């Protein structure tokens, strides 16, 4: 049985940490990039839905997908955004595994 050398061990740790930062930073940046006041404004503009749980779920998906600056510049009538909303609504309404 061959064991890793200390250099290989350190290299694996550095690569793992680098990969974690590379994959988690965009998620962190988009979700944390919203200030509480901006989230509150977003939550108050749920549209015609009276379902608070659905509205909150969709807003949460928007917070996780878009940074605030991206969302402000986004064309809300664009087909990509409308498709995103449709998929988000389906995901939120689907009980799925739970």
N, C-alpha and C positions, 0 to 999 in steps of 0.2 A: 504494500500500500504506500502510495506516494503522497506526501504532505506538501502543502503550499509553503513557499518560502515567504519570508516576511515582506519582501518587495511585492510579491503577487497579492498577498493579503491586503496590504495598504492600497495597491492599485484597485482592487475590487471594491474596497470601501469608498475610495474617491470616485470611481465610476458610478457606484450606486447612489452616492449623495448627489453627484452631478445630474444623473438621470432624474432623480426625485425633484430637484429644483427645476429642471427643464420641463417636466410634465406638470408640476403643480403651480408654477408661477403664473401662467395665464389664467388659471381658475381663480387663484388668490387675487390677482390684479383686477379681474372683472368683478368679482363678488365684493371685495373689500373697497373697491374704487367708488362705490356708492356711499354717499353720506346718509345719515339717518333721516335728515330733512328731505333729501331727494327720494328716498324710499317711501316716506310718508306721503309725499305728493303723488307718487306712482300708485300707492295703495288706494288713495282716495279717488283715483280716476279709473275705476274698474270697468266703466262702460255700462252696458245695459244689463249686466248680470247681477242678480240679487244673491247669488251663491258665493258667500264670503270665502269658503274653503277653496272653491275653484279659482276664484280671483287671486287669492293669496298664492296658490300653487303656481299659477301662470306668471304672476309677478316675480316669484322666486326663481323661476326658470329664466326670465328675462334678466334678473340680477346676475345669475350665474353665467349667462351666455354673452351678454354685452356689458362693456364698461359704460359708464354714464355718458362720457363724451361720444362714444360710438352710437349710443341710443339716441342722443339728441340730434345727431346728424343723419340718422337713419330715415329713409323714406318709408313711412308706415303703410303706404299703399302698394309698396313693391311686392312682387309675387313671392320673392324669397322670404320676406318677413311674414306675409300672409300664410305661407306654407309652414313656417316655424310656429305661428300661433295655432294653426290647425293641429299640428303634431303635438304641441304642448297641451292643448285642450284634450286631445285624445289620451295622452299619457296621464293627465290629471284625473280624468274621469274613469280611467281603467283601474279597477281594483287589483288586477294583475296577480302577483304572488301573495299579496297580503290580504 
